[in-house]
Amino acid sequence: MINYMQIKAIHIIQKDYVNEEDFFMECEVFIGPEDEEYAYEVYDYNVISLKRLTERFNDDDVMLNRGWMIVKYYEESEIRNKINGIIRRCTAKDEEDTYRNIGSFLIRQEQEF
C-alpha cells in the first residue's frame, strides 16, 4: 500500500533578501506520511534569485548540484507547489523508497540518534 507524503513544515534557516528579485535563502522542509503526525524526514534546499545567481556566477564557474531552486521572483506558494510536485513525482510503494527518491531533488539530512 502506498503511504502518501505531505509537507509538515518549511523553515527558512538563513535569509539574505534585498528585494523580490535579489535574494538567497537556505531552507529545510519536513516531509512525512499524511496519516502520521510526528513522522517525517528533513531535507535541505536553497532558493536563489536569477539576479543573485548571475551576479555571483563567474564566466568559468560550473554549477551542478541538487537542492537548488532558481527563481526570478520569490513566491512562497510557488516554492511549496514545486516541493509538492517533487513529492508526488517521487511517491513509491515503500516509504523508504519515497524518501530516497525525494533525495534526488532535495538534500536529505542525516539522522543523529
N, CA, C and O atoms as a GROMACS GRO file, in nm:
protein
  452
    1MET      N    1   0.083  -0.118   0.000
    1MET     CA    2   0.000   0.000   0.000
    1MET      C    3   0.089   0.126   0.000
    1MET      O    4   0.186   0.133   0.074
    2ILE      N    5   0.054   0.221  -0.082
    2ILE     CA    6   0.129   0.345  -0.091
    2ILE      C    7   0.091   0.437   0.025
    2ILE      O    8  -0.027   0.462   0.050
    3ASN      N    9   0.193   0.487   0.093
    3ASN     CA   10   0.174   0.580   0.204
    3ASN      C   11   0.204   0.720   0.149
    3ASN      O   12   0.321   0.754   0.128
    4TYR      N   13   0.103   0.801   0.126
    4TYR     CA   14   0.121   0.933   0.066
    4TYR      C   15   0.187   1.030   0.163
    4TYR      O   16   0.157   1.031   0.283
    5MET      N   17   0.277   1.111   0.110
    5MET     CA   18   0.355   1.204   0.189
    5MET      C   19   0.302   1.346   0.172
    5MET      O   20   0.232   1.377   0.075
    6GLN      N   21   0.337   1.431   0.269
    6GLN     CA   22   0.298   1.571   0.263
    6GLN      C   23   0.405   1.656   0.330
    6GLN      O   24   0.489   1.605   0.404
    7ILE      N   25   0.401   1.785   0.304
    7ILE     CA   26   0.486   1.880   0.372
    7ILE      C   27   0.430   1.900   0.513
    7ILE      O   28   0.313   1.934   0.529
    8LYS      N   29   0.514   1.879   0.612
    8LYS     CA   30   0.474   1.902   0.752
    8LYS      C   31   0.507   2.046   0.793
    8LYS      O   32   0.430   2.110   0.864
    9ALA      N   33   0.624   2.097   0.747
    9ALA     CA   34   0.667   2.233   0.781
    9ALA      C   35   0.780   2.274   0.688
    9ALA      O   36   0.855   2.190   0.638
   10ILE      N   37   0.792   2.404   0.667
   10ILE     CA   38   0.904   2.462   0.594
   10ILE      C   39   0.965   2.570   0.683
   10ILE      O   40   0.893   2.655   0.736
   11HIS      N   41   1.097   2.566   0.699
   11HIS     CA   42   1.168   2.666   0.779
   11HIS      C   43   1.273   2.734   0.693
   11HIS      O   44   1.346   2.669   0.618
   12ILE      N   45   1.282   2.864   0.705
   12ILE     CA   46   1.390   2.940   0.643
   12ILE      C   47   1.499   2.953   0.748
   12ILE      O   48   1.479   3.016   0.852
   13ILE      N   49   1.615   2.895   0.721
   13ILE     CA   50   1.726   2.894   0.815
   13ILE      C   51   1.807   3.023   0.803
   13ILE      O   52   1.841   3.086   0.903
   14GLN      N   53   1.836   3.061   0.680
   14GLN     CA   54   1.912   3.184   0.654
   14GLN      C   55   1.842   3.259   0.542
   14GLN      O   56   1.796   3.199   0.444
   15LYS      N   57   1.833   3.391   0.557
   15LYS     CA   58   1.763   3.472   0.458
   15LYS      C   59   1.846   3.596   0.428
   15LYS      O   60   1.872   3.677   0.518
   16ASP      N   61   1.887   3.611   0.303
   16ASP     CA   62   1.957   3.731   0.257
   16ASP      C   63   1.868   3.789   0.147
   16ASP      O   64   1.875   3.747   0.032
   17TYR      N   65   1.785   3.885   0.185
   17TYR     CA   66   1.678   3.934   0.098
   17TYR      C   67   1.694   4.085   0.078
   17TYR      O   68   1.677   4.163   0.171
   18VAL      N   69   1.727   4.125  -0.046
   18VAL     CA   70   1.735   4.267  -0.080
   18VAL      C   71   1.598   4.314  -0.130
   18VAL      O   72   1.545   4.415  -0.084
   19ASN      N   73   1.543   4.240  -0.226
   19ASN     CA   74   1.408   4.265  -0.277
   19ASN      C   75   1.358   4.138  -0.345
   19ASN      O   76   1.428   4.037  -0.344
   20GLU      N   77   1.238   4.142  -0.406
   20GLU     CA   78   1.180   4.019  -0.463
   20GLU      C   79   1.257   3.966  -0.584
   20GLU      O   80   1.228   3.856  -0.630
   21GLU      N   81   1.353   4.043  -0.635
   21GLU     CA   82   1.434   3.996  -0.748
   21GLU      C   83   1.578   3.963  -0.708
   21GLU      O   84   1.654   3.913  -0.791
   22ASP      N   85   1.617   3.989  -0.583
   22ASP     CA   86   1.756   3.972  -0.540
   22ASP      C   87   1.759   3.912  -0.401
   22ASP      O   88   1.745   3.983  -0.301
   23PHE      N   89   1.779   3.778  -0.394
   23PHE     CA   90   1.776   3.711  -0.264
   23PHE      C   91   1.842   3.575  -0.269
   23PHE      O   92   1.864   3.518  -0.376
   24PHE      N   93   1.875   3.524  -0.152
   24PHE     CA   94   1.921   3.387  -0.131
   24PHE      C   95   1.862   3.340   0.001
   24PHE      O   96   1.862   3.413   0.099
   25MET      N   97   1.810   3.216   0.002
   25MET     CA   98   1.755   3.159   0.125
   25MET      C   99   1.800   3.014   0.138
   25MET      O  100   1.794   2.936   0.044
   26GLU      N  101   1.843   2.981   0.258
   26GLU     CA  102   1.874   2.843   0.293
   26GLU      C  103   1.755   2.791   0.373
   26GLU      O  104   1.717   2.852   0.473
   27CYS      N  105   1.697   2.680   0.329
   27CYS     CA  106   1.572   2.633   0.387
   27CYS      C  107   1.578   2.484   0.420
   27CYS      O  108   1.668   2.412   0.377
   28GLU      N  109   1.480   2.441   0.499
   28GLU     CA  110   1.460   2.299   0.523
   28GLU      C  111   1.310   2.271   0.519
   28GLU      O  112   1.228   2.355   0.556
   29VAL      N  113   1.278   2.151   0.473
   29VAL     CA  114   1.139   2.110   0.465
   29VAL      C  115   1.124   1.976   0.536
   29VAL      O  116   1.208   1.886   0.520
   30PHE      N  117   1.017   1.962   0.614
   30PHE     CA  118   0.986   1.839   0.685
   30PHE      C  119   0.878   1.768   0.603
   30PHE      O  120   0.771   1.824   0.581
   31ILE      N  121   0.907   1.646   0.559
   31ILE     CA  122   0.815   1.570   0.474
   31ILE      C  123   0.787   1.436   0.542
   31ILE      O  124   0.879   1.366   0.584
   32GLY      N  125   0.658   1.402   0.551
   32GLY     CA  126   0.623   1.275   0.614
   32GLY      C  127   0.488   1.225   0.569
   32GLY      O  128   0.417   1.292   0.495
   33PRO      N  129   0.452   1.105   0.615
   33PRO     CA  130   0.325   1.044   0.577
   33PRO      C  131   0.206   1.128   0.622
   33PRO      O  132   0.206   1.185   0.732
   34GLU      N  133   0.104   1.135   0.536
   34GLU     CA  134  -0.016   1.213   0.569
   34GLU      C  135  -0.084   1.165   0.696
   34GLU      O  136  -0.139   1.245   0.771
   35ASP      N  137  -0.081   1.034   0.721
   35ASP     CA  138  -0.157   0.978   0.833
   35ASP      C  139  -0.075   0.961   0.961
   35ASP      O  140  -0.124   0.901   1.057
   36GLU      N  141   0.049   1.012   0.965
   36GLU     CA  142   0.133   1.003   1.085
   36GLU      C  143   0.181   1.143   1.121
   36GLU      O  144   0.263   1.202   1.050
   37GLU      N  145   0.129   1.196   1.231
   37GLU     CA  146   0.153   1.336   1.265
   37GLU      C  147   0.299   1.369   1.292
   37GLU      O  148   0.348   1.472   1.247
   38TYR      N  149   0.371   1.283   1.365
   38TYR     CA  150   0.508   1.317   1.407
   38TYR      C  151   0.616   1.237   1.334
   38TYR      O  152   0.729   1.229   1.382
   39ALA      N  153   0.583   1.179   1.223
   39ALA     CA  154   0.681   1.104   1.143
   39ALA      C  155   0.719   1.189   1.023
   39ALA      O  156   0.631   1.237   0.950
   40TYR      N  157   0.849   1.209   1.002
   40TYR     CA  158   0.895   1.290   0.889
   40TYR      C  159   1.044   1.273   0.869
   40TYR      O  160   1.116   1.225   0.957
   41GLU      N  161   1.090   1.313   0.752
   41GLU     CA  162   1.232   1.327   0.720
   41GLU      C  163   1.254   1.474   0.688
   41GLU      O  164   1.163   1.543   0.643
   42VAL      N  165   1.376   1.521   0.712
   42VAL     CA  166   1.408   1.662   0.690
   42VAL      C  167   1.503   1.672   0.570
   42VAL      O  168   1.601   1.598   0.560
   43TYR      N  169   1.471   1.765   0.482
   43TYR     CA  170   1.552   1.790   0.362
   43TYR      C  171   1.592   1.937   0.357
   43TYR      O  172   1.515   2.025   0.394
   44ASP      N  173   1.714   1.961   0.311
   44ASP     CA  174   1.764   2.097   0.292
   44ASP      C  175   1.752   2.134   0.145
   44ASP      O  176   1.758   2.049   0.057
   45TYR      N  177   1.734   2.263   0.119
   45TYR     CA  178   1.738   2.316  -0.016
   45TYR      C  179   1.765   2.466  -0.008
   45TYR      O  180   1.746   2.528   0.096
   46ASN      N  181   1.809   2.522  -0.118
   46ASN     CA  182   1.837   2.665  -0.128
   46ASN      C  183   1.748   2.724  -0.237
   46ASN      O  184   1.720   2.660  -0.338
   47VAL      N  185   1.706   2.847  -0.214
   47VAL     CA  186   1.631   2.922  -0.314
   47VAL      C  187   1.714   3.046  -0.345
   47VAL      O  188   1.750   3.121  -0.255
   48ILE      N  189   1.743   3.068  -0.472
   48ILE     CA  190   1.823   3.182  -0.512
   48ILE      C  191   1.756   3.249  -0.631
   48ILE      O  192   1.702   3.183  -0.720
   49SER      N  193   1.760   3.381  -0.631
   49SER     CA  194   1.702   3.454  -0.744
   49SER      C  195   1.797   3.447  -0.863
   49SER      O  196   1.919   3.434  -0.847
   50LEU      N  197   1.739   3.454  -0.980
   50LEU     CA  198   1.818   3.455  -1.102
   50LEU      C  199   1.916   3.572  -1.102
   50LEU      O  200   2.031   3.557  -1.145
   51LYS      N  201   1.872   3.686  -1.054
   51LYS     CA  202   1.958   3.804  -1.047
   51LYS      C  203   2.079   3.778  -0.957
   51LYS      O  204   2.192   3.807  -0.996
   52ARG      N  205   2.056   3.723  -0.838
   52ARG     CA  206   2.166   3.696  -0.744
   52ARG      C  207   2.261   3.592  -0.802
   52ARG      O  208   2.383   3.603  -0.788
   53LEU      N  209   2.206   3.492  -0.866
   53LEU     CA  210   2.289   3.387  -0.924
   53LEU      C  211   2.380   3.443  -1.032
   53LEU      O  212   2.499   3.415  -1.034
   54THR      N  213   2.324   3.521  -1.124
   54THR     CA  214   2.405   3.575  -1.233
   54THR      C  215   2.508   3.676  -1.183
   54THR      O  216   2.615   3.686  -1.242
   55GLU      N  217   2.478   3.750  -1.078
   55GLU     CA  218   2.575   3.845  -1.023
   55GLU      C  219   2.694   3.774  -0.958
   55GLU      O  220   2.805   3.825  -0.960
   56ARG      N  221   2.670   3.658  -0.903
   56ARG     CA  222   2.775   3.585  -0.830
   56ARG      C  223   2.844   3.480  -0.917
   56ARG      O  224   2.943   3.421  -0.874
   57PHE      N  225   2.794   3.456  -1.035
   57PHE     CA  226   2.844   3.349  -1.120
   57PHE      C  227   2.953   3.403  -1.212
   57PHE      O  228   2.929   3.497  -1.288
   58ASN      N  229   3.072   3.345  -1.204
   58ASN     CA  230   3.182   3.384  -1.292
   58ASN      C  231   3.174   3.311  -1.424
   58ASN      O  232   3.109   3.206  -1.434
   59ASP      N  233   3.240   3.364  -1.525
   59ASP     CA  234   3.236   3.303  -1.658
   59ASP      C  235   3.290   3.161  -1.659
   59ASP      O  236   3.248   3.080  -1.741
   60ASP      N  237   3.383   3.129  -1.570
   60ASP     CA  238   3.443   2.996  -1.569
   60ASP      C  239   3.382   2.903  -1.465
   60ASP      O  240   3.432   2.792  -1.446
   61ASP      N  241   3.276   2.945  -1.398
   61ASP     CA  242   3.211   2.861  -1.297
   61ASP      C  243   3.120   2.758  -1.362
   61ASP      O  244   3.062   2.780  -1.469
   62VAL      N  245   3.109   2.645  -1.296
   62VAL     CA  246   3.017   2.538  -1.334
   62VAL      C  247   2.937   2.504  -1.210
   62VAL      O  248   2.993   2.488  -1.102
   63MET      N  249   2.807   2.493  -1.225
   63MET     CA  250   2.722   2.457  -1.111
   63MET      C  251   2.646   2.331  -1.145
   63MET      O  252   2.570   2.326  -1.242
   64LEU      N  253   2.667   2.229  -1.065
   64LEU     CA  254   2.596   2.103  -1.080
   64LEU      C  255   2.562   2.056  -0.939
   64LEU      O  256   2.649   2.010  -0.865
   65ASN      N  257   2.436   2.067  -0.902
   65ASN     CA  258   2.400   2.039  -0.765
   65ASN      C  259   2.252   2.011  -0.754
   65ASN      O  260   2.171   2.064  -0.831
   66ARG      N  261   2.216   1.928  -0.657
   66ARG     CA  262   2.074   1.910  -0.624
   66ARG      C  263   2.044   1.998  -0.504
   66ARG      O  264   2.136   2.044  -0.436
   67GLY      N  265   1.919   2.021  -0.480
   67GLY     CA  266   1.882   2.101  -0.364
   67GLY      C  267   1.880   2.250  -0.391
   67GLY      O  268   1.883   2.329  -0.296
   68TRP      N  269   1.875   2.291  -0.517
   68TRP     CA  270   1.870   2.434  -0.552
   68TRP      C  271   1.744   2.463  -0.631
   68TRP      O  272   1.707   2.387  -0.721
   69MET      N  273   1.680   2.572  -0.598
   69MET     CA  274   1.569   2.625  -0.676
   69MET      C  275   1.610   2.763  -0.723
   69MET      O  276   1.640   2.851  -0.642
   70ILE      N  277   1.610   2.782  -0.853
   70ILE     CA  278   1.648   2.911  -0.911
   70ILE      C  279   1.520   2.974  -0.966
   70ILE      O  280   1.453   2.918  -1.052
   71VAL      N  281   1.489   3.092  -0.914
   71VAL     CA  282   1.363   3.157  -0.950
   71VAL      C  283   1.388   3.304  -0.986
   71VAL      O  284   1.487   3.363  -0.943
   72LYS      N  285   1.299   3.359  -1.063
   72LYS     CA  286   1.312   3.500  -1.098
   72LYS      C  287   1.260   3.589  -0.984
   72LYS      O  288   1.323   3.689  -0.951
   73TYR      N  289   1.146   3.550  -0.926
   73TYR     CA  290   1.086   3.625  -0.815
   73TYR      C  291   1.053   3.527  -0.704
   73TYR      O  292   1.025   3.410  -0.729
   74TYR      N  293   1.056   3.575  -0.579
   74TYR     CA  294   1.021   3.490  -0.467
   74TYR      C  295   0.870   3.488  -0.448
   74TYR      O  296   0.807   3.593  -0.432
   75GLU      N  297   0.814   3.369  -0.451
   75GLU     CA  298   0.672   3.349  -0.427
   75GLU      C  299   0.660   3.220  -0.344
   75GLU      O  300   0.675   3.110  -0.397
   76GLU      N  301   0.632   3.235  -0.217
   76GLU     CA  302   0.630   3.121  -0.125
   76GLU      C  303   0.538   3.009  -0.173
   76GLU      O  304   0.573   2.892  -0.163
   77SER      N  305   0.422   3.044  -0.224
   77SER     CA  306   0.329   2.940  -0.268
   77SER      C  307   0.385   2.860  -0.386
   77SER      O  308   0.357   2.741  -0.399
   78GLU      N  309   0.463   2.924  -0.472
   78GLU     CA  310   0.524   2.853  -0.585
   78GLU      C  311   0.630   2.755  -0.538
   78GLU      O  312   0.643   2.646  -0.593
   79ILE      N  313   0.707   2.793  -0.436
   79ILE     CA  314   0.807   2.703  -0.379
   79ILE      C  315   0.737   2.582  -0.319
   79ILE      O  316   0.778   2.468  -0.342
   80ARG      N  317   0.632   2.606  -0.242
   80ARG     CA  318   0.554   2.497  -0.182
   80ARG      C  319   0.495   2.406  -0.291
   80ARG      O  320   0.497   2.284  -0.278
   81ASN      N  321   0.441   2.466  -0.398
   81ASN     CA  322   0.386   2.386  -0.508
   81ASN      C  323   0.493   2.300  -0.574
   81ASN      O  324   0.466   2.186  -0.611
   82LYS      N  325   0.613   2.354  -0.590
   82LYS     CA  326   0.722   2.279  -0.652
   82LYS      C  327   0.761   2.160  -0.564
   82LYS      O  328   0.782   2.050  -0.615
   83ILE      N  329   0.770   2.182  -0.433
   83ILE     CA  330   0.803   2.071  -0.343
   83ILE      C  331   0.692   1.966  -0.343
   83ILE      O  332   0.721   1.846  -0.342
   84ASN      N  333   0.566   2.009  -0.345
   84ASN     CA  334   0.455   1.913  -0.355
   84ASN      C  335   0.464   1.832  -0.484
   84ASN      O  336   0.434   1.712  -0.484
   85GLY      N  337   0.504   1.896  -0.592
   85GLY     CA  338   0.523   1.825  -0.719
   85GLY      C  339   0.635   1.721  -0.710
   85GLY      O  340   0.623   1.612  -0.766
   86ILE      N  341   0.743   1.756  -0.641
   86ILE     CA  342   0.852   1.661  -0.620
   86ILE      C  343   0.803   1.541  -0.540
   86ILE      O  344   0.833   1.427  -0.574
   87ILE      N  345   0.727   1.567  -0.434
   87ILE     CA  346   0.673   1.458  -0.352
   87ILE      C  347   0.585   1.366  -0.436
   87ILE      O  348   0.600   1.244  -0.430
   88ARG      N  349   0.495   1.422  -0.515
   88ARG     CA  350   0.406   1.340  -0.600
   88ARG      C  351   0.488   1.257  -0.699
   88ARG      O  352   0.460   1.139  -0.720
   89ARG      N  353   0.587   1.319  -0.760
   89ARG     CA  354   0.670   1.251  -0.860
   89ARG      C  355   0.751   1.137  -0.799
   89ARG      O  356   0.780   1.039  -0.867
   90CYS      N  357   0.786   1.149  -0.672
   90CYS     CA  358   0.876   1.055  -0.606
   90CYS      C  359   0.806   0.946  -0.525
   90CYS      O  360   0.872   0.859  -0.469
   91THR      N  361   0.673   0.950  -0.518
   91THR     CA  362   0.600   0.854  -0.437
   91THR      C  363   0.620   0.713  -0.490
   91THR      O  364   0.604   0.687  -0.609
   92ALA      N  365   0.657   0.624  -0.400
   92ALA     CA  366   0.679   0.483  -0.431
   92ALA      C  367   0.594   0.398  -0.337
   92ALA      O  368   0.531   0.451  -0.245
   93LYS      N  369   0.592   0.267  -0.359
   93LYS     CA  370   0.513   0.179  -0.273
   93LYS      C  371   0.572   0.170  -0.132
   93LYS      O  372   0.499   0.151  -0.036
   94ASP      N  373   0.703   0.184  -0.121
   94ASP     CA  374   0.772   0.175   0.006
   94ASP      C  375   0.809   0.315   0.055
   94ASP      O  376   0.857   0.397  -0.023
   95GLU      N  377   0.787   0.343   0.183
   95GLU     CA  378   0.814   0.475   0.241
   95GLU      C  379   0.961   0.514   0.225
   95GLU      O  380   0.992   0.627   0.188
   96GLU      N  381   1.051   0.419   0.252
   96GLU     CA  382   1.194   0.449   0.240
   96GLU      C  383   1.232   0.480   0.096
   96GLU      O  384   1.316   0.566   0.072
   97ASP      N  385   1.173   0.411   0.000
   97ASP     CA  386   1.199   0.441  -0.141
   97ASP      C  387   1.150   0.581  -0.177
   97ASP      O  388   1.215   0.652  -0.254
   98THR      N  389   1.036   0.621  -0.122
   98THR     CA  390   0.986   0.757  -0.146
   98THR      C  391   1.085   0.859  -0.092
   98THR      O  392   1.118   0.956  -0.161
   99TYR      N  393   1.132   0.839   0.031
   99TYR     CA  394   1.229   0.932   0.090
   99TYR      C  395   1.357   0.936   0.006
   99TYR      O  396   1.413   1.043  -0.018
  100ARG      N  397   1.403   0.820  -0.038
  100ARG     CA  398   1.525   0.814  -0.120
  100ARG      C  399   1.503   0.888  -0.253
  100ARG      O  400   1.592   0.961  -0.298
  101ASN      N  401   1.387   0.870  -0.315
  101ASN     CA  402   1.356   0.937  -0.441
  101ASN      C  403   1.354   1.089  -0.424
  101ASN      O  404   1.406   1.162  -0.508
  102ILE      N  405   1.294   1.136  -0.316
  102ILE     CA  406   1.291   1.280  -0.289
  102ILE      C  407   1.433   1.333  -0.275
  102ILE      O  408   1.462   1.446  -0.314
  103GLY      N  409   1.522   1.250  -0.220
  103GLY     CA  410   1.662   1.287  -0.206
  103GLY      C  411   1.734   1.309  -0.338
  103GLY      O  412   1.847   1.358  -0.338
  104SER      N  413   1.674   1.273  -0.448
  104SER     CA  414   1.731   1.303  -0.580
  104SER      C  415   1.717   1.452  -0.614
  104SER      O  416   1.791   1.504  -0.697
  105PHE      N  417   1.622   1.518  -0.549
  105PHE     CA  418   1.594   1.659  -0.576
  105PHE      C  419   1.635   1.751  -0.461
  105PHE      O  420   1.686   1.861  -0.483
  106LEU      N  421   1.613   1.704  -0.338
  106LEU     CA  422   1.644   1.781  -0.218
  106LEU      C  423   1.751   1.705  -0.140
  106LEU      O  424   1.773   1.586  -0.164
  107ILE      N  425   1.816   1.772  -0.047
  107ILE     CA  426   1.927   1.711   0.028
  107ILE      C  427   1.874   1.655   0.160
  107ILE      O  428   1.835   1.731   0.249
  108ARG      N  429   1.873   1.525   0.171
  108ARG     CA  430   1.820   1.460   0.291
  108ARG      C  431   1.920   1.475   0.405
  108ARG      O  432   2.038   1.444   0.391
  109GLN      N  433   1.870   1.523   0.520
  109GLN     CA  434   1.956   1.537   0.637
  109GLN      C  435   1.983   1.400   0.697
  109GLN      O  436   1.897   1.313   0.698
  110GLU      N  437   2.102   1.385   0.748
  110GLU     CA  438   2.140   1.260   0.816
  110GLU      C  439   2.074   1.256   0.951
  110GLU      O  440   2.065   1.357   1.021
  111GLN      N  441   2.027   1.138   0.989
  111GLN     CA  442   1.965   1.118   1.119
  111GLN      C  443   2.072   1.100   1.224
  111GLN      O  444   2.166   1.023   1.204
  112GLU      N  445   2.060   1.170   1.337
  112GLU     CA  446   2.150   1.152   1.450
  112GLU      C  447   2.070   1.099   1.568
  112GLU      O  448   1.972   1.160   1.609
  113PHE      N  449   2.113   0.988   1.621
  113PHE     CA  450   2.042   0.929   1.735
  113PHE      C  451   2.134   0.919   1.852
  113PHE      O  452   2.094   0.872   1.959
   0.00000   0.00000   0.00000
